[in-house]
Amino acid sequence: MLLAHAVTLAEARSYIAALADEAATFDGAVEYEHALLYLDLIHGDDIPALDAAGFTDDRAILHAIAVSAVKELADHGVDKLQVELLLDMLDVARDRDDPCADISEF
């Protein structure tokens, strides 16, 4: 793995982990953890450390940066189908992280 790939992977992992930490719902946190596990599965043993210190707690910003980093992984040789699956997992996690989604309207 080249340095640029490792940096992008570390960024993607860190921001997905930050999203899991900042999740507003339990289901959202679980879905972000699933996305993180899938990202780790894609890369096998070549996994850089997480560093989520000093990140914003704005989930929209965290999500945008995570999506950008995941998309950039395709430029480093990650299979585009795996990238699309991971992006879909992040979208599902964002949808499940809406605390108002379970409130029924009468």
Summary of the structure (lengths in Angstrom):
residues: 106
radius of gyration: 13.9
end to end distance: 53.9
largest distance: 54.9
contacts: 296
relative contact order: 0.22
helix: 69%
strand: 0%
